[in-house]
Amino acid sequence: MQRITISLPDGVAAALTREARRRRVSVSELCRAIIAERLAPVDRGRRLPFVALGRSGFTSTARDIEAILEAEWAGDRRR
């Protein structure tokens, strides 16, 4: 394992220390976890990051799209 030294603003260092105490881990362990999570490569084989981004919770949207559009656009004849 490689040792790296960084400088943090006092507020960030205090927040990091508080979070490490809350999780009951060392500051080093918390930093490793946060950095690994942020920099970990995306597993593109499992899931696209935008899948279900616009999920409405309704299962009939595709089937009922014409009725939905007609109701939404009823007052706007320019479309």
C-alpha positions in Angstrom: 0.0 0.0 0.0 1.3 3.4 -0.9 1.3 6.3 1.6 0.0 9.7 0.3 -0.1 12.9 2.3 -2.7 15.6 1.5 -3.7 18.9 3.0 -7.3 19.6 3.8 -9.2 22.7 4.9 -9.9 22.6 8.6 -13.7 22.2 8.1 -13.2 19.3 5.7 -10.7 17.6 8.1 -13.1 18.0 11.0 -16.0 16.6 9.0 -13.8 13.6 7.9 -12.9 12.9 11.6 -16.5 13.1 12.7 -17.6 10.7 10.0 -14.8 8.3 10.8 -15.9 8.3 14.5 -19.5 7.9 13.5 -18.7 4.8 11.4 -16.2 3.6 14.0 -13.3 3.3 11.5 -10.0 5.1 11.1 -9.7 8.3 9.1 -7.4 6.4 6.7 -9.9 3.6 6.2 -12.7 6.1 5.6 -10.6 8.0 3.1 -9.7 4.8 1.2 -13.3 3.8 1.0 -14.5 7.2 -0.2 -11.7 7.5 -2.8 -12.2 3.9 -4.0 -16.0 4.5 -4.4 -15.5 7.7 -6.3 -12.7 6.4 -8.6 -13.8 2.8 -9.0 -14.4 1.9 -12.7 -18.1 1.5 -13.7 -19.1 -2.1 -14.3 -20.6 -1.4 -17.8 -21.5 -5.1 -18.2 -24.1 -5.0 -15.4 -26.1 -1.8 -15.9 -26.2 1.4 -17.8 -26.0 4.4 -15.4 -29.1 6.0 -16.9 -31.4 3.0 -16.8 -34.7 3.8 -14.9 -33.7 7.4 -14.5 -37.1 8.6 -15.6 -39.1 5.7 -14.1 -42.6 6.9 -13.4 -43.8 3.9 -11.4 -46.6 3.2 -14.0 -46.4 0.0 -16.0 -48.9 1.1 -18.7 -47.2 4.2 -20.0 -46.0 2.7 -23.3 -49.3 1.1 -24.0 -51.3 4.3 -23.2 -49.0 6.8 -24.7 -51.5 8.0 -27.4 -54.2 8.7 -24.8 -51.6 10.4 -22.5 -50.4 12.7 -25.3 -53.9 13.5 -26.5 -54.9 14.5 -23.0 -51.7 16.6 -22.5 -51.9 18.3 -25.8 -55.7 18.8 -26.1 -55.5 22.6 -25.5 -52.5 23.2 -27.7 -53.5 22.8 -31.4 -50.2 24.0 -32.7 -48.4 20.7 -32.0 
